[in-house]
Amino acid sequence: MALLLLNAGSSGLKFSLLDPGATEARASGEADFGGSPVRYVFERRGGEAPTQTVPWSGFEPAVEQILADLSAAGEPAPEAVVHRIVHGGTRFVEPVRVTPEVREALSELVNLAPLHLPPSLEVLDAARRRVPDAPHVLVFDTAFHATLAPEAYTYPLPREWSERWGLRKFGFHGLSHAWSAERAAALLGHPPRGLRLIVAHLGGGASVTAVADGRSVETTMGFTPLEGLMMGSRSGSVDPGLLLHLERRCGIAPPELEQALYHASGLLGVWGVSSDFRELLKASRGGDAAARLAFDMFARRVRQAVGAMAATLGGVDALVFTGGIGEHSPELRRAACDGLECLGLELDERANESAVPDTRISRPESPASILVIAAREDLVMARAAAALLAEEPARR
């Protein structure tokens, strides 16, 4: 069974064709139409993947191009299409097959993730039109955090508000956190039960999750992906009184405030040049004071989140770095770990500098481990879909 995995973002679409049980994709790539010209990559297993510029833009043309390239490469038609959906609310905490009722329910969740769900639904609709005879399976990024306890997911707001409008912490990056927790247990040679893990998913979006016995017990993102860590262009948590001040005293209207918090804050806001961490790091090394401040703030907030998660868990057996920044920036990992020796997390400088996922970068005598793990959301998606389809014979 070849599974086509589709992972939509606000301005792009990642994809892979994967056999269940395999770890290497038959083909993979990405359509990035966030800029001009549109960039597109299609890579077959073992082949080269030059970046192309293409004349089209949008999710439906991207789906068409992906399917055409798979066919031209001689790959089998997908027997199922698996979609990463960023938000499942409280209803969807397990993978589901798409039905008209499920599709309608997803539309009702758009208000919970107005920036993230519409792209996913656009891809879903396009793929269902182009691959109508295969089952389509949805895997939800919020599902891993469905195990949060009431004291973790409840906001200290009037109960009537929470009950009327479903206000609660949902958490995100669940597929990445789930994979990192599973992979960490394997690398440590320890079953998930009894293992206290802290997973730092650091990329354009960033979150830290406490995992006990393989289950999420606390996470930094909340009702929206805006809460928690400072991110590429998102502010992360700020004093809500400050936001009220900006609205009431400074004349910042809610739409402008929302735009700034999501798209003009974080690393971009503090540095003022770009949200690209690689560019920021280069500028920081070159003596740019604003870039250095943004870097230091980011590392400090990651370190604070790790400390809070350790307190929640009552200790830590391993800290995991994953995501684009977590996997590829030794400098950020070093800065984030500075001072965490008090938790038994002792970084090995040499191992950190040369690390490639999946590996341990803590000192041999460190009481707790520090790991770098490659994000493999695709594997979680594929296995979850395969399990669902095995349990429920496909309705063609």
RANORVEN-V215700 format. One record per pair of residues at least 6 apart in sequence whose ideal C-beta (glycine too) atoms are under 8 Angstrom apart, sorted by sequence separation. I is the first residue (numbers start at 1). J is the second residue. D is the distance in Angstrom with one decimal. If there is no record, write none. Layout:
i=I j=J d=D
i=I j=J d=D
This chain:
i=7 j=13 d=7.1
i=8 j=14 d=8.0
i=32 j=38 d=6.8
i=33 j=39 d=7.9
i=43 j=49 d=3.3
i=56 j=62 d=7.6
i=71 j=77 d=7.5
i=96 j=102 d=5.7
i=161 j=167 d=5.9
i=162 j=168 d=6.6
i=185 j=191 d=6.4
i=200 j=206 d=7.7
i=201 j=207 d=5.4
i=210 j=216 d=7.3
i=211 j=217 d=7.0
i=221 j=227 d=5.4
i=222 j=228 d=6.8
i=230 j=236 d=4.3
i=246 j=252 d=4.4
i=247 j=253 d=7.4
i=268 j=274 d=6.3
i=273 j=279 d=7.1
i=274 j=280 d=6.7
i=310 j=316 d=4.6
i=321 j=327 d=6.7
i=326 j=332 d=7.6
i=355 j=361 d=5.0
i=362 j=368 d=7.0
i=6 j=13 d=6.5
i=7 j=14 d=4.3
i=18 j=25 d=4.9
i=19 j=26 d=6.7
i=31 j=38 d=7.0
i=32 j=39 d=4.6
i=42 j=49 d=7.0
i=70 j=77 d=8.0
i=85 j=92 d=7.6
i=110 j=117 d=4.9
i=155 j=162 d=6.4
i=185 j=192 d=4.9
i=188 j=195 d=7.2
i=201 j=208 d=7.5
i=209 j=216 d=5.5
i=210 j=217 d=5.1
i=220 j=227 d=6.8
i=221 j=228 d=4.8
i=229 j=236 d=4.9
i=247 j=254 d=6.8
i=267 j=274 d=7.9
i=268 j=275 d=3.9
i=273 j=280 d=7.6
i=284 j=291 d=4.1
i=309 j=316 d=7.5
i=325 j=332 d=5.7
i=326 j=333 d=7.2
i=340 j=347 d=8.0
i=362 j=369 d=5.0
i=6 j=14 d=7.8
i=7 j=15 d=7.1
i=17 j=25 d=6.0
i=18 j=26 d=6.7
i=31 j=39 d=7.7
i=32 j=40 d=7.4
i=41 j=49 d=5.1
i=70 j=78 d=7.8
i=109 j=117 d=6.2
i=110 j=118 d=6.3
i=128 j=136 d=5.8
i=145 j=153 d=8.0
i=154 j=162 d=6.7
i=200 j=208 d=4.9
i=201 j=209 d=7.6
i=210 j=218 d=4.3
i=220 j=228 d=3.0
i=226 j=234 d=5.5
i=228 j=236 d=5.4
i=229 j=237 d=8.0
i=252 j=260 d=7.6
i=267 j=275 d=5.3
i=283 j=291 d=3.9
i=284 j=292 d=4.5
i=337 j=345 d=6.1
i=351 j=359 d=7.3
i=362 j=370 d=3.9
i=6 j=15 d=5.5
i=16 j=25 d=4.0
i=17 j=26 d=4.5
i=30 j=39 d=8.0
i=31 j=40 d=5.0
i=41 j=50 d=7.5
i=56 j=65 d=7.2
i=127 j=136 d=6.6
i=199 j=208 d=6.9
i=209 j=218 d=7.0
i=210 j=219 d=7.2
i=219 j=228 d=7.7
i=220 j=229 d=5.6
i=225 j=234 d=7.1
i=226 j=235 d=6.9
i=227 j=236 d=7.1
i=228 j=237 d=5.9
i=260 j=269 d=7.6
i=266 j=275 d=6.6
i=271 j=280 d=5.6
i=351 j=360 d=7.0
i=352 j=361 d=4.5
i=360 j=369 d=5.6
i=361 j=370 d=5.1
i=362 j=371 d=7.9
i=5 j=15 d=6.4
i=16 j=26 d=8.0
i=17 j=27 d=4.6
i=30 j=40 d=7.4
i=41 j=51 d=5.3
i=42 j=52 d=7.8
i=157 j=167 d=6.2
i=182 j=192 d=7.3
i=185 j=195 d=5.8
i=198 j=208 d=6.5
i=199 j=209 d=4.9
i=209 j=219 d=4.2
i=226 j=236 d=7.2
i=227 j=237 d=5.5
i=247 j=257 d=6.3
i=267 j=277 d=6.7
i=273 j=283 d=7.0
i=281 j=291 d=7.8
i=284 j=294 d=7.8
i=306 j=316 d=7.9
i=337 j=347 d=4.5
i=351 j=361 d=4.4
i=360 j=370 d=6.9
i=361 j=371 d=7.0
i=4 j=15 d=6.8
i=5 j=16 d=4.9
i=16 j=27 d=6.9
i=17 j=28 d=7.2
i=29 j=40 d=7.1
i=30 j=41 d=5.3
i=40 j=51 d=7.3
i=41 j=52 d=7.1
i=54 j=65 d=7.1
i=106 j=117 d=7.1
i=110 j=121 d=7.5
i=181 j=192 d=6.9
i=184 j=195 d=7.6
i=198 j=209 d=7.3
i=208 j=219 d=7.1
i=209 j=220 d=7.4
i=246 j=257 d=6.2
i=280 j=291 d=5.0
i=284 j=295 d=4.9
i=351 j=362 d=7.6
i=360 j=371 d=5.6
i=361 j=372 d=5.8
i=4 j=16 d=7.8
i=5 j=17 d=7.5
i=16 j=28 d=3.9
i=29 j=41 d=4.3
i=39 j=51 d=5.3
i=40 j=52 d=4.9
i=124 j=136 d=6.8
i=155 j=167 d=5.6
i=185 j=197 d=7.8
i=198 j=210 d=5.9
i=199 j=211 d=6.2
i=207 j=219 d=6.0
i=208 j=220 d=4.9
i=271 j=283 d=7.3
i=321 j=333 d=5.5
i=359 j=371 d=7.1
i=4 j=17 d=5.6
i=5 j=18 d=6.0
i=15 j=28 d=6.5
i=16 j=29 d=7.8
i=29 j=42 d=4.3
i=39 j=52 d=7.2
i=40 j=53 d=7.5
i=92 j=105 d=7.7
i=155 j=168 d=6.8
i=184 j=197 d=5.5
i=197 j=210 d=7.6
i=198 j=211 d=7.4
i=207 j=220 d=4.9
i=267 j=280 d=5.7
i=306 j=319 d=6.2
i=334 j=347 d=6.4
i=348 j=361 d=5.7
i=358 j=371 d=7.1
i=359 j=372 d=5.6
i=3 j=17 d=7.2
i=14 j=28 d=7.8
i=15 j=29 d=6.1
i=29 j=43 d=5.3
i=39 j=53 d=6.2
i=40 j=54 d=4.8
i=91 j=105 d=6.4
i=107 j=121 d=7.1
i=124 j=138 d=7.7
i=154 j=168 d=6.3
i=155 j=169 d=7.1
i=196 j=210 d=7.7
i=197 j=211 d=4.2
i=207 j=221 d=4.5
i=243 j=257 d=6.6
i=280 j=294 d=6.0
i=281 j=295 d=6.8
i=333 j=347 d=7.3
i=347 j=361 d=6.4
i=348 j=362 d=5.9
i=358 j=372 d=6.9
i=2 j=17 d=5.7
i=3 j=18 d=5.4
i=14 j=29 d=7.6
i=15 j=30 d=7.2
i=27 j=42 d=6.9
i=28 j=43 d=5.5
i=38 j=53 d=6.6
i=39 j=54 d=7.8
i=83 j=98 d=8.0
i=106 j=121 d=6.1
i=153 j=168 d=4.6
i=154 j=169 d=7.7
i=184 j=199 d=7.6
i=196 j=211 d=7.6
i=197 j=212 d=7.7
i=280 j=295 d=6.3
i=321 j=336 d=7.9
i=334 j=349 d=7.2
i=347 j=362 d=6.2
i=348 j=363 d=4.5
i=357 j=372 d=5.1
i=358 j=373 d=4.9
i=2 j=18 d=7.4
i=3 j=19 d=7.4
i=14 j=30 d=4.8
i=15 j=31 d=8.0
i=27 j=43 d=6.5
i=37 j=53 d=4.1
i=38 j=54 d=5.1
i=153 j=169 d=4.2
i=181 j=197 d=5.5
i=195 j=211 d=7.7
i=196 j=212 d=5.7
i=346 j=362 d=5.8
i=347 j=363 d=7.1
i=348 j=364 d=7.6
i=356 j=372 d=7.6
i=357 j=373 d=5.5
i=358 j=374 d=6.0
i=2 j=19 d=6.0
i=3 j=20 d=6.4
i=13 j=30 d=6.9
i=27 j=44 d=5.0
i=37 j=54 d=7.3
i=38 j=55 d=7.7
i=152 j=169 d=6.6
i=153 j=170 d=7.7
i=180 j=197 d=7.7
i=195 j=212 d=7.6
i=220 j=237 d=8.0
i=271 j=288 d=7.6
i=273 j=290 d=7.9
i=345 j=362 d=6.6
i=346 j=363 d=4.6
i=355 j=372 d=4.8
i=357 j=374 d=3.6
i=1 j=19 d=6.9
i=12 j=30 d=6.1
i=13 j=31 d=4.8
i=26 j=44 d=7.3
i=27 j=45 d=6.7
i=37 j=55 d=7.9
i=38 j=56 d=6.6
i=91 j=109 d=8.0
i=106 j=124 d=7.8
i=181 j=199 d=6.2
i=195 j=213 d=7.1
i=207 j=225 d=7.8
i=243 j=261 d=7.9
i=272 j=290 d=6.0
i=273 j=291 d=7.4
i=319 j=337 d=7.7
i=334 j=352 d=6.0
i=348 j=366 d=7.7
i=1 j=20 d=5.8
i=12 j=31 d=5.8
i=26 j=45 d=5.5
i=38 j=57 d=5.0
i=180 j=199 d=4.5
i=194 j=213 d=6.8
i=195 j=214 d=7.4
i=271 j=290 d=5.1
i=333 j=352 d=5.7
i=346 j=365 d=7.3
i=347 j=366 d=7.9
i=12 j=32 d=4.3
i=25 j=45 d=6.5
i=29 j=49 d=6.7
i=89 j=109 d=5.0
i=193 j=213 d=5.0
i=205 j=225 d=6.0
i=208 j=228 d=7.3
i=270 j=290 d=6.5
i=271 j=291 d=5.0
i=346 j=366 d=3.8
i=11 j=32 d=7.0
i=12 j=33 d=6.3
i=24 j=45 d=6.0
i=85 j=106 d=7.1
i=88 j=109 d=7.3
i=103 j=124 d=7.4
i=148 j=169 d=6.5
i=180 j=201 d=7.3
i=192 j=213 d=5.9
i=193 j=214 d=7.0
i=207 j=228 d=5.6
i=208 j=229 d=6.6
i=319 j=340 d=7.4
i=345 j=366 d=6.7
i=346 j=367 d=7.5
i=11 j=33 d=6.0
i=12 j=34 d=6.0
i=40 j=62 d=7.7
i=87 j=109 d=5.7
i=177 j=199 d=4.8
i=192 j=214 d=3.2
i=206 j=228 d=7.4
i=207 j=229 d=6.3
i=271 j=293 d=7.8
i=330 j=352 d=4.9
i=333 j=355 d=8.0
i=344 j=366 d=6.6
i=11 j=34 d=3.3
i=31 j=54 d=7.8
i=42 j=65 d=8.0
i=89 j=112 d=6.0
i=148 j=171 d=6.8
i=176 j=199 d=7.7
i=206 j=229 d=4.3
i=238 j=261 d=7.9
i=270 j=293 d=5.9
i=271 j=294 d=4.4
i=330 j=353 d=5.0
i=344 j=367 d=3.4
i=345 j=368 d=5.1
i=347 j=370 d=6.0
i=2 j=26 d=6.7
i=10 j=34 d=7.8
i=33 j=57 d=4.2
i=42 j=66 d=7.4
i=145 j=169 d=7.6
i=177 j=201 d=6.3
i=206 j=230 d=7.5
i=270 j=294 d=3.9
i=344 j=368 d=4.1
i=346 j=370 d=7.9
i=33 j=58 d=6.7
i=40 j=65 d=6.7
i=87 j=112 d=5.2
i=145 j=170 d=6.4
i=176 j=201 d=4.8
i=206 j=231 d=4.9
i=235 j=260 d=7.9
i=330 j=355 d=6.7
i=343 j=368 d=6.6
i=345 j=370 d=5.7
i=87 j=113 d=4.1
i=98 j=124 d=7.0
i=145 j=171 d=3.2
i=205 j=231 d=5.4
i=206 j=232 d=7.9
i=235 j=261 d=4.9
i=319 j=345 d=5.5
i=42 j=69 d=4.7
i=86 j=113 d=5.5
i=144 j=171 d=7.3
i=145 j=172 d=7.8
i=202 j=229 d=7.9
i=204 j=231 d=6.5
i=205 j=232 d=7.2
i=234 j=261 d=6.7
i=267 j=294 d=4.8
i=270 j=297 d=6.3
i=316 j=343 d=5.6
i=142 j=170 d=4.7
i=173 j=201 d=4.6
i=204 j=232 d=4.0
i=234 j=262 d=5.6
i=315 j=343 d=7.7
i=316 j=344 d=7.0
i=333 j=361 d=7.1
i=33 j=62 d=7.4
i=44 j=73 d=5.6
i=87 j=116 d=6.7
i=142 j=171 d=6.2
i=145 j=174 d=5.7
i=185 j=214 d=7.2
i=203 j=232 d=7.6
i=204 j=233 d=7.5
i=205 j=234 d=7.0
i=233 j=262 d=6.9
i=234 j=263 d=7.9
i=236 j=265 d=8.0
i=315 j=344 d=7.8
i=316 j=345 d=6.9
i=86 j=116 d=4.2
i=87 j=117 d=5.7
i=98 j=128 d=7.0
i=142 j=172 d=6.3
i=144 j=174 d=3.2
i=177 j=207 d=7.7
i=181 j=211 d=4.5
i=206 j=236 d=7.8
i=233 j=263 d=5.2
i=235 j=265 d=3.7
i=236 j=266 d=6.7
i=302 j=332 d=7.7
i=306 j=336 d=7.1
i=327 j=357 d=5.4
i=31 j=62 d=3.9
i=42 j=73 d=7.9
i=86 j=117 d=6.2
i=141 j=172 d=5.4
i=143 j=174 d=5.7
i=144 j=175 d=7.1
i=233 j=264 d=6.4
i=234 j=265 d=6.0
i=235 j=266 d=5.9
i=267 j=298 d=6.3
i=85 j=117 d=7.3
i=106 j=138 d=7.8
i=141 j=173 d=6.5
i=142 j=174 d=5.8
i=173 j=205 d=6.9
i=177 j=209 d=4.5
i=182 j=214 d=7.4
i=233 j=265 d=6.3
i=234 j=266 d=5.0
i=303 j=335 d=7.8
i=141 j=174 d=4.7
i=144 j=177 d=5.7
i=172 j=205 d=7.4
i=181 j=214 d=5.9
i=233 j=266 d=5.0
i=299 j=332 d=6.0
i=303 j=336 d=5.1
i=307 j=340 d=7.4
i=310 j=343 d=5.0
i=337 j=370 d=6.6
i=31 j=65 d=6.9
i=86 j=120 d=6.2
i=140 j=174 d=7.2
i=141 j=175 d=5.7
i=144 j=178 d=4.6
i=173 j=207 d=4.8
i=177 j=211 d=6.9
i=232 j=266 d=5.4
i=233 j=267 d=7.2
i=235 j=269 d=7.0
i=298 j=332 d=7.3
i=302 j=336 d=4.3
i=303 j=337 d=7.5
i=306 j=340 d=6.3
i=31 j=66 d=7.4
i=85 j=120 d=5.1
i=172 j=207 d=6.3
i=226 j=261 d=6.0
i=231 j=266 d=4.6
i=232 j=267 d=5.4
i=233 j=268 d=4.5
i=303 j=338 d=7.1
i=322 j=357 d=7.8
i=84 j=120 d=7.2
i=102 j=138 d=7.1
i=139 j=175 d=6.8
i=171 j=207 d=7.4
i=173 j=209 d=7.5
i=226 j=262 d=6.5
i=230 j=266 d=5.1
i=231 j=267 d=7.3
i=232 j=268 d=6.5
i=233 j=269 d=7.3
i=299 j=335 d=3.6
i=303 j=339 d=6.3
i=307 j=343 d=7.1
i=29 j=66 d=7.3
i=83 j=120 d=6.5
i=98 j=135 d=7.6
i=230 j=267 d=7.0
i=295 j=332 d=7.5
i=299 j=336 d=4.9
i=303 j=340 d=6.6
i=306 j=343 d=7.5
i=333 j=370 d=7.8
i=97 j=135 d=5.6
i=98 j=136 d=4.2
i=171 j=209 d=7.2
i=85 j=124 d=7.9
i=97 j=136 d=7.1
i=98 j=137 d=7.2
i=177 j=216 d=6.5
i=296 j=335 d=7.3
i=299 j=338 d=7.7
i=306 j=345 d=7.9
i=333 j=372 d=7.4
i=29 j=69 d=8.0
i=83 j=123 d=6.7
i=97 j=137 d=5.7
i=98 j=138 d=6.2
i=230 j=270 d=8.0
i=295 j=335 d=7.3
i=83 j=124 d=5.4
i=96 j=137 d=7.2
i=97 j=138 d=7.8
i=27 j=69 d=7.7
i=95 j=137 d=5.7
i=96 j=138 d=5.4
i=174 j=216 d=7.3
i=177 j=219 d=7.4
i=233 j=275 d=4.4
i=27 j=70 d=6.1
i=95 j=138 d=6.4
i=232 j=275 d=3.7
i=83 j=127 d=7.3
i=95 j=139 d=4.9
i=232 j=276 d=7.7
i=95 j=140 d=7.5
i=171 j=216 d=6.6
i=232 j=277 d=7.0
i=327 j=372 d=5.9
i=13 j=59 d=6.1
i=27 j=73 d=6.3
i=81 j=127 d=5.2
i=92 j=138 d=7.1
i=326 j=372 d=7.1
i=327 j=373 d=7.6
i=81 j=128 d=7.9
i=93 j=140 d=7.1
i=172 j=219 d=7.9
i=277 j=324 d=7.5
i=327 j=374 d=6.0
i=27 j=75 d=5.8
i=92 j=140 d=5.1
i=95 j=143 d=7.9
i=171 j=219 d=4.0
i=173 j=221 d=7.0
i=277 j=325 d=5.2
i=281 j=329 d=6.9
i=327 j=375 d=7.1
i=13 j=62 d=4.7
i=26 j=75 d=5.9
i=93 j=142 d=7.8
i=94 j=143 d=6.6
i=172 j=221 d=4.6
i=319 j=368 d=6.9
i=321 j=370 d=7.4
i=13 j=63 d=7.4
i=81 j=131 d=5.5
i=88 j=138 d=7.8
i=92 j=142 d=7.9
i=93 j=143 d=4.8
i=169 j=219 d=7.4
i=171 j=221 d=5.3
i=281 j=331 d=6.4
i=318 j=368 d=6.0
i=319 j=369 d=7.4
i=321 j=371 d=7.1
i=322 j=372 d=7.5
i=8 j=59 d=6.6
i=15 j=66 d=5.3
i=92 j=143 d=6.9
i=170 j=221 d=7.6
i=171 j=222 d=7.2
i=281 j=332 d=7.8
i=317 j=368 d=5.7
i=318 j=369 d=4.1
i=319 j=370 d=5.0
i=320 j=371 d=4.9
i=321 j=372 d=5.1
i=322 j=373 d=4.9
i=88 j=140 d=3.4
i=169 j=221 d=7.8
i=170 j=222 d=7.0
i=277 j=329 d=6.8
i=316 j=368 d=5.2
i=317 j=369 d=6.9
i=318 j=370 d=7.1
i=319 j=371 d=7.1
i=320 j=372 d=7.7
i=321 j=373 d=7.4
i=322 j=374 d=7.0
i=323 j=375 d=5.7
i=13 j=66 d=7.7
i=17 j=70 d=6.1
i=78 j=131 d=6.3
i=81 j=134 d=5.7
i=83 j=136 d=6.5
i=85 j=138 d=5.0
i=87 j=140 d=7.1
i=88 j=141 d=7.8
i=89 j=142 d=7.4
i=93 j=146 d=4.0
i=169 j=222 d=4.4
i=170 j=223 d=6.2
i=172 j=225 d=4.9
i=318 j=371 d=5.8
i=320 j=373 d=5.3
i=322 j=375 d=4.9
i=77 j=131 d=7.6
i=80 j=134 d=5.3
i=81 j=135 d=7.6
i=82 j=136 d=7.7
i=83 j=137 d=7.1
i=85 j=139 d=6.9
i=86 j=140 d=7.8
i=87 j=141 d=7.1
i=88 j=142 d=5.0
i=169 j=223 d=6.2
i=79 j=134 d=5.9
i=80 j=135 d=4.9
i=81 j=136 d=4.8
i=82 j=137 d=4.9
i=83 j=138 d=5.3
i=84 j=139 d=5.8
i=85 j=140 d=5.1
i=86 j=141 d=4.9
i=87 j=142 d=5.5
i=88 j=143 d=5.8
i=168 j=223 d=6.7
i=277 j=332 d=7.7
i=78 j=134 d=5.7
i=80 j=136 d=7.3
i=81 j=137 d=7.3
i=82 j=138 d=7.9
i=83 j=139 d=7.0
i=85 j=141 d=6.9
i=86 j=142 d=7.4
i=90 j=146 d=7.9
i=167 j=223 d=6.3
i=6 j=63 d=7.5
i=77 j=134 d=7.6
i=80 j=137 d=6.0
i=82 j=139 d=6.2
i=84 j=141 d=6.4
i=17 j=75 d=5.8
i=112 j=170 d=7.6
i=169 j=227 d=7.8
i=59 j=119 d=6.4
i=63 j=123 d=6.5
i=17 j=78 d=6.8
i=62 j=123 d=7.9
i=4 j=66 d=7.8
i=60 j=122 d=7.3
i=64 j=126 d=7.8
i=59 j=122 d=4.5
i=63 j=126 d=4.4
i=67 j=130 d=5.7
i=59 j=123 d=4.9
i=63 j=127 d=5.4
i=67 j=131 d=7.1
i=145 j=209 d=7.6
i=152 j=217 d=6.6
i=236 j=301 d=6.8
i=4 j=70 d=7.6
i=60 j=126 d=4.1
i=64 j=130 d=6.5
i=152 j=218 d=5.3
i=59 j=126 d=5.7
i=63 j=130 d=5.7
i=155 j=222 d=7.8
i=230 j=297 d=5.9
i=147 j=215 d=4.3
i=148 j=216 d=6.3
i=149 j=217 d=7.0
i=155 j=223 d=7.4
i=230 j=298 d=5.3
i=147 j=216 d=5.3
i=148 j=217 d=6.8
i=229 j=298 d=7.6
i=147 j=217 d=7.0
i=148 j=218 d=7.1
i=145 j=216 d=4.6
i=148 j=219 d=7.4
i=204 j=275 d=6.7
i=230 j=301 d=5.1
i=144 j=216 d=5.3
i=229 j=301 d=5.3
i=2 j=75 d=7.0
i=229 j=302 d=6.4
i=2 j=76 d=4.9
i=4 j=78 d=3.7
i=145 j=219 d=5.6
i=2 j=77 d=7.7
i=3 j=78 d=6.3
i=6 j=81 d=6.5
i=8 j=83 d=7.6
i=2 j=78 d=5.4
i=3 j=79 d=7.1
i=4 j=80 d=7.5
i=6 j=82 d=7.0
i=7 j=83 d=8.0
i=8 j=84 d=7.2
i=90 j=166 d=6.9
i=229 j=305 d=6.1
i=2 j=79 d=5.8
i=3 j=80 d=5.3
i=4 j=81 d=4.8
i=5 j=82 d=4.9
i=6 j=83 d=5.2
i=7 j=84 d=4.4
i=89 j=166 d=7.4
i=228 j=305 d=7.2
i=1 j=79 d=4.6
i=3 j=81 d=7.5
i=4 j=82 d=7.0
i=6 j=84 d=7.2
i=90 j=168 d=7.7
i=1 j=80 d=6.7
i=3 j=82 d=5.4
i=5 j=84 d=7.6
i=89 j=170 d=7.6
i=87 j=170 d=6.8
i=87 j=172 d=7.8
i=220 j=305 d=5.4
i=86 j=172 d=6.6
i=218 j=308 d=7.9
i=84 j=175 d=6.6
i=218 j=309 d=6.1
i=208 j=302 d=6.9
i=218 j=312 d=4.8
i=217 j=312 d=6.5
i=206 j=302 d=7.5
i=217 j=313 d=7.2
i=208 j=305 d=4.1
i=208 j=306 d=6.4
i=210 j=309 d=3.9
i=202 j=302 d=6.7
i=209 j=309 d=7.3
i=210 j=310 d=7.9
i=208 j=309 d=5.9
i=212 j=313 d=5.8
i=200 j=302 d=6.0
i=210 j=312 d=5.0
i=210 j=313 d=5.2
i=10 j=115 d=6.1
i=200 j=305 d=7.5
i=10 j=116 d=6.7
i=200 j=306 d=6.8
i=198 j=306 d=5.5
i=10 j=119 d=5.7
i=116 j=225 d=7.1
i=9 j=119 d=6.5
i=13 j=123 d=6.1
i=8 j=119 d=4.4
i=112 j=223 d=7.8
i=113 j=224 d=7.2
i=198 j=309 d=4.6
i=8 j=120 d=4.7
i=112 j=224 d=7.9
i=113 j=225 d=7.7
i=198 j=310 d=6.5
i=8 j=122 d=7.3
i=8 j=123 d=4.3
i=198 j=313 d=7.3
i=6 j=123 d=5.5
i=196 j=313 d=4.3
i=206 j=323 d=7.0
i=6 j=124 d=8.0
i=196 j=314 d=7.2
i=198 j=316 d=5.5
i=196 j=315 d=5.7
i=197 j=316 d=7.4
i=200 j=319 d=6.9
i=202 j=321 d=6.7
i=206 j=325 d=7.5
i=196 j=316 d=5.3
i=197 j=317 d=6.5
i=198 j=318 d=7.5
i=200 j=320 d=6.6
i=202 j=322 d=7.4
i=203 j=323 d=3.8
i=204 j=324 d=7.2
i=6 j=127 d=6.2
i=196 j=317 d=4.8
i=197 j=318 d=5.3
i=198 j=319 d=4.9
i=199 j=320 d=4.6
i=200 j=321 d=5.3
i=201 j=322 d=5.3
i=202 j=323 d=4.6
i=203 j=324 d=4.1
i=195 j=317 d=5.4
i=196 j=318 d=7.8
i=197 j=319 d=7.8
i=198 j=320 d=7.0
i=200 j=322 d=7.1
i=201 j=323 d=4.4
i=202 j=324 d=7.4
i=203 j=325 d=5.6
i=4 j=127 d=7.8
i=195 j=318 d=7.4
i=197 j=320 d=6.4
i=199 j=322 d=6.6
i=200 j=323 d=7.7
i=202 j=325 d=4.1
i=203 j=326 d=7.3
i=202 j=326 d=3.9
i=201 j=326 d=6.6
i=200 j=326 d=5.7
i=4 j=131 d=7.4
i=190 j=317 d=7.5
i=202 j=329 d=8.0
i=188 j=317 d=7.3
i=188 j=318 d=6.1
i=202 j=332 d=7.0
i=184 j=318 d=5.4
i=184 j=320 d=5.2
i=200 j=336 d=7.3
i=86 j=225 d=7.8
i=181 j=320 d=7.7
i=180 j=320 d=4.7
i=180 j=322 d=4.9
i=176 j=322 d=6.1
i=115 j=262 d=6.5
i=176 j=323 d=6.7
i=173 j=323 d=8.0
i=187 j=358 d=6.0
i=187 j=360 d=6.9
i=201 j=375 d=7.1
i=183 j=358 d=6.2
i=188 j=369 d=6.2
i=188 j=371 d=7.9
i=187 j=371 d=6.1
i=187 j=373 d=7.5
i=184 j=371 d=5.6
i=184 j=373 d=6.4
i=183 j=373 d=5.1
i=180 j=373 d=5.0
i=183 j=376 d=7.5
i=179 j=373 d=7.7
i=180 j=375 d=7.4
i=179 j=375 d=6.8
i=179 j=376 d=5.0
i=179 j=377 d=6.5
i=176 j=375 d=4.9
i=179 j=379 d=6.4
i=176 j=377 d=5.5
i=179 j=380 d=5.0
i=175 j=377 d=4.1
i=178 j=380 d=5.6
i=175 j=380 d=4.7
i=175 j=381 d=6.6
i=139 j=380 d=7.2
i=139 j=381 d=4.8
i=139 j=384 d=5.1
i=139 j=385 d=6.6
i=137 j=384 d=7.7
i=137 j=385 d=4.1
i=137 j=388 d=5.9
i=137 j=389 d=6.9
i=135 j=389 d=6.4
i=135 j=394 d=4.7
i=134 j=394 d=8.0
i=135 j=395 d=7.0
i=135 j=396 d=7.7
i=133 j=396 d=6.1
i=95 j=384 d=4.5
i=95 j=385 d=6.1
i=97 j=388 d=6.7
i=95 j=387 d=7.7
i=96 j=388 d=7.5
i=97 j=389 d=7.9
i=84 j=377 d=6.6
i=95 j=388 d=4.8
i=94 j=388 d=8.0
i=97 j=392 d=6.6
i=84 j=381 d=6.0
i=97 j=395 d=7.4
i=82 j=381 d=4.9
i=82 j=382 d=6.6
i=82 j=384 d=7.8
i=82 j=385 d=4.3
i=80 j=385 d=6.0
i=80 j=389 d=6.0
i=80 j=394 d=7.4
i=28 j=378 d=7.9
i=23 j=376 d=7.8
i=25 j=378 d=6.9
i=23 j=379 d=6.6
i=18 j=378 d=6.0
i=18 j=379 d=7.7
i=16 j=378 d=5.1
i=20 j=382 d=5.5
i=20 j=383 d=6.6
i=18 j=382 d=4.9
i=20 j=385 d=7.8
i=21 j=386 d=7.7
i=20 j=386 d=3.8
i=7 j=377 d=6.7
i=7 j=378 d=7.6
i=5 j=378 d=5.1
i=7 j=381 d=7.8
i=5 j=381 d=5.2
i=5 j=382 d=6.3
i=3 j=381 d=7.9
i=3 j=382 d=5.2
i=3 j=385 d=6.0
i=3 j=386 d=7.0
i=1 j=386 d=6.9
i=1 j=389 d=7.6
